C-alpha cells in the first residue's frame, strides 16, 4: 500500500490528490444521506398512520405497498425509478428544479431512497406506537385530555425512547446503502474510487472505508448520547 501511494505520488495522483477526489464523492454521499432523512422521516410517519388506519382499504393498500418495497432489493428499485418512467411513459427526469440545474440521476436516486427508507421507518414508528399500553391512553382520557394531547404529551416521547435503537440501525445502514446509487451512475465516494482505479490505483477503494468508519462512528456517538438523554423514561 505504501508503495502504491509513493508510485501514485510520482504520477501526479498522490495521497492528497486522491483524498480530495474522494471528498468530492463523499460530499455527494452526505447530500444523499441527509436529504433522504429529511424527506423519509416525516413520510414514514404518514405511512405508519396509514398502515394503522381504521379505514381498511387504506390500511391494506398501505401495508401491501410497504411489503413490496421492503421485499424488493433497493438496487432493483433504483433501476425501476430511473428507467421505467422513460421506458413506459416516455418521461425523463428533470435536469432543472426551480430554475436551478440538478443531476437527474441524483434526483432519481433520492426518490428511490426516500420511498425505500420511509417504508422501513414506518414499520419502526408503527411498532413503537403500538407498543404503548392501552391503559396509558385510558388514563389520559380519565384526566380529561384530548386524543392529540394524549399522543403528544404522553405517548410520543415514550415512542421516541423505544424507536431510537432500531432507528439508529437503519440510519447507519443508510450511510452504507448510499453506495448503491452508483448503479445508476451517481458519482458517490465508491464510484469516485473506481474512477481512480482506472489509473491502476487499487488502494483508494479501500481508503473509502476510512470515510465510512469515521462517519458511522460520529453517528454512533450521537445516537448513544440521545439514548442517554432519554434514560429518564423507564420501559
VENRA-V827884 format. One record per residue. N is the residue number from 1. PHI is phi in radians with two decimals (none if undefined). NEAR is the number of other C-alpha atoms within 10 Angstrom. Layout:
n->N phi->PHI near->NEAR
n->N phi->PHI near->NEAR
//
This chain:
n->1 phi->none near->10
n->2 phi->-1.07 near->8
n->3 phi->-1.08 near->8
n->4 phi->-1.11 near->15
n->5 phi->-1.15 near->18
n->6 phi->-1.15 near->13
n->7 phi->-1.11 near->14
n->8 phi->-1.10 near->18
n->9 phi->-1.08 near->15
n->10 phi->-1.20 near->9
n->11 phi->-1.60 near->10
n->12 phi->1.46 near->11
n->13 phi->-2.21 near->18
n->14 phi->-1.34 near->15
n->15 phi->-1.02 near->15
n->16 phi->-1.14 near->12
n->17 phi->-1.08 near->13
n->18 phi->-1.15 near->22
n->19 phi->-1.04 near->17
n->20 phi->-1.13 near->11
n->21 phi->-1.13 near->18
n->22 phi->-1.20 near->23
n->23 phi->-1.11 near->17
n->24 phi->-1.09 near->15
n->25 phi->-1.18 near->20
n->26 phi->-1.19 near->22
n->27 phi->-1.08 near->14
n->28 phi->-1.16 near->17
n->29 phi->-1.02 near->23
n->30 phi->-1.13 near->16
n->31 phi->-1.14 near->15
n->32 phi->-1.11 near->22
n->33 phi->-1.07 near->21
n->34 phi->-1.16 near->14
n->35 phi->-1.17 near->14
n->36 phi->-1.07 near->24
n->37 phi->-1.14 near->20
n->38 phi->-1.01 near->11
n->39 phi->-1.62 near->17
n->40 phi->-1.33 near->24
n->41 phi->-1.08 near->19
n->42 phi->-1.21 near->14
n->43 phi->-1.12 near->18
n->44 phi->-1.07 near->25
n->45 phi->-1.17 near->19
n->46 phi->-1.08 near->15
n->47 phi->-1.12 near->24
n->48 phi->-1.08 near->26
n->49 phi->-1.11 near->17
n->50 phi->-1.13 near->21
n->51 phi->-1.28 near->24
n->52 phi->-1.79 near->17
n->53 phi->-1.08 near->14
n->54 phi->-1.39 near->10
n->55 phi->-1.40 near->10
n->56 phi->-1.02 near->12
n->57 phi->-1.00 near->12
n->58 phi->-1.13 near->15
n->59 phi->-1.06 near->17
n->60 phi->-1.25 near->15
n->61 phi->-1.12 near->13
n->62 phi->-1.12 near->19
n->63 phi->-1.17 near->20
n->64 phi->-1.14 near->13
n->65 phi->-1.08 near->14
n->66 phi->-1.08 near->21
n->67 phi->-1.06 near->13
n->68 phi->-1.15 near->12
n->69 phi->-1.11 near->19
n->70 phi->-1.27 near->14
n->71 phi->-1.56 near->9
n->72 phi->-1.74 near->11
n->73 phi->-0.99 near->11
n->74 phi->-1.06 near->19
n->75 phi->-1.05 near->17
n->76 phi->-1.14 near->12
n->77 phi->-1.11 near->18
n->78 phi->-1.09 near->24
n->79 phi->-1.08 near->16
n->80 phi->-1.10 near->14
n->81 phi->-1.14 near->19
n->82 phi->-1.41 near->21
n->83 phi->-1.69 near->17
n->84 phi->-1.08 near->14
n->85 phi->-0.97 near->13
n->86 phi->-1.30 near->12
n->87 phi->-1.28 near->11
n->88 phi->-1.65 near->8
n->89 phi->-2.10 near->8
n->90 phi->0.99 near->9
n->91 phi->-1.84 near->11
n->92 phi->-1.97 near->13
n->93 phi->-1.18 near->17
n->94 phi->-1.14 near->13
n->95 phi->-1.81 near->13
n->96 phi->-2.35 near->11
n->97 phi->-2.45 near->11
n->98 phi->0.98 near->6
n->99 phi->1.39 near->7
n->100 phi->-1.98 near->7
n->101 phi->-1.14 near->10
n->102 phi->-2.50 near->14
n->103 phi->-1.30 near->14
n->104 phi->-1.10 near->17
n->105 phi->-1.21 near->20
n->106 phi->-1.10 near->22
n->107 phi->-1.09 near->19
n->108 phi->-1.11 near->22
n->109 phi->-1.09 near->27
n->110 phi->-1.07 near->23
n->111 phi->-1.06 near->18
n->112 phi->-1.10 near->24
n->113 phi->-1.16 near->29
n->114 phi->-1.10 near->23
n->115 phi->-1.08 near->19
n->116 phi->-1.08 near->23
n->117 phi->-1.31 near->23
n->118 phi->-1.08 near->26
n->119 phi->-1.19 near->28
n->120 phi->-1.16 near->22
n->121 phi->-1.09 near->25
n->122 phi->-1.08 near->25
n->123 phi->-1.22 near->18
n->124 phi->-1.16 near->22
n->125 phi->-1.03 near->25
n->126 phi->-1.07 near->20
n->127 phi->-1.09 near->15
n->128 phi->-1.17 near->20
n->129 phi->-1.17 near->21
n->130 phi->-1.30 near->11
n->131 phi->-1.39 near->13
n->132 phi->-1.33 near->17
n->133 phi->-1.14 near->10
n->134 phi->-1.09 near->9
n->135 phi->-1.06 near->9
n->136 phi->-1.25 near->14
n->137 phi->-1.15 near->17
n->138 phi->-1.16 near->13
n->139 phi->-1.10 near->13
n->140 phi->-1.12 near->18
n->141 phi->-1.14 near->14
n->142 phi->-1.09 near->9
n->143 phi->-1.40 near->9
n->144 phi->1.45 near->11
n->145 phi->-1.46 near->16
n->146 phi->-1.36 near->11
n->147 phi->-1.08 near->12
n->148 phi->-1.20 near->10
n->149 phi->-1.14 near->14
n->150 phi->-1.07 near->19
n->151 phi->-1.14 near->18
n->152 phi->-1.39 near->11
n->153 phi->-1.72 near->13
n->154 phi->-1.98 near->17
n->155 phi->-1.51 near->20
n->156 phi->-0.99 near->16
n->157 phi->-1.14 near->13
n->158 phi->-1.20 near->20
n->159 phi->-1.11 near->20
n->160 phi->-1.01 near->17
n->161 phi->-1.00 near->20
n->162 phi->-1.38 near->23
n->163 phi->-1.65 near->18
n->164 phi->-1.03 near->18
n->165 phi->-1.05 near->15
n->166 phi->-1.17 near->13
n->167 phi->-1.15 near->18
n->168 phi->-1.11 near->16
n->169 phi->-1.09 near->12
n->170 phi->-1.16 near->16
n->171 phi->-1.12 near->20
n->172 phi->-1.17 near->17
n->173 phi->-1.09 near->12
n->174 phi->-1.04 near->18
n->175 phi->-0.95 near->18
n->176 phi->-1.37 near->14
n->177 phi->-1.18 near->16
n->178 phi->-1.01 near->23
n->179 phi->-1.10 near->17
n->180 phi->-1.20 near->19
n->181 phi->-1.06 near->26
n->182 phi->-1.12 near->19
n->183 phi->-1.19 near->14
n->184 phi->-1.96 near->16
n->185 phi->1.11 near->12
n->186 phi->-1.61 near->24
n->187 phi->-1.46 near->23
n->188 phi->-1.54 near->25
n->189 phi->-1.13 near->28
n->190 phi->-1.15 near->25
n->191 phi->-1.18 near->21
n->192 phi->-1.07 near->22
n->193 phi->-1.19 near->24
n->194 phi->-1.17 near->16
n->195 phi->-1.14 near->16
n->196 phi->-1.21 near->19
n->197 phi->-1.14 near->14
n->198 phi->-1.17 near->9
n->199 phi->-1.70 near->11
n->200 phi->1.15 near->11
n->201 phi->-1.98 near->19
n->202 phi->-1.64 near->15
n->203 phi->-1.14 near->16
n->204 phi->-1.04 near->24
n->205 phi->-1.11 near->18
n->206 phi->-1.33 near->11
n->207 phi->-1.11 near->15
n->208 phi->-1.04 near->19
n->209 phi->-1.04 near->13
n->210 phi->-1.12 near->10
n->211 phi->-1.10 near->16
n->212 phi->-1.11 near->17
n->213 phi->-1.09 near->12
n->214 phi->-1.13 near->11
n->215 phi->-1.18 near->14
n->216 phi->-1.12 near->17
n->217 phi->-1.08 near->12
n->218 phi->-1.10 near->12
n->219 phi->-1.12 near->16
n->220 phi->-1.09 near->16
n->221 phi->-1.11 near->11
n->222 phi->-1.09 near->12
n->223 phi->-1.20 near->17
n->224 phi->-1.10 near->14
n->225 phi->-1.14 near->11
n->226 phi->-1.09 near->14
n->227 phi->-1.09 near->17
n->228 phi->-1.16 near->10
n->229 phi->-1.13 near->11
n->230 phi->-1.71 near->15
n->231 phi->-1.16 near->10
n->232 phi->-1.27 near->9
n->233 phi->-1.60 near->11
n->234 phi->-1.77 near->8
n->235 phi->-1.18 near->8
//
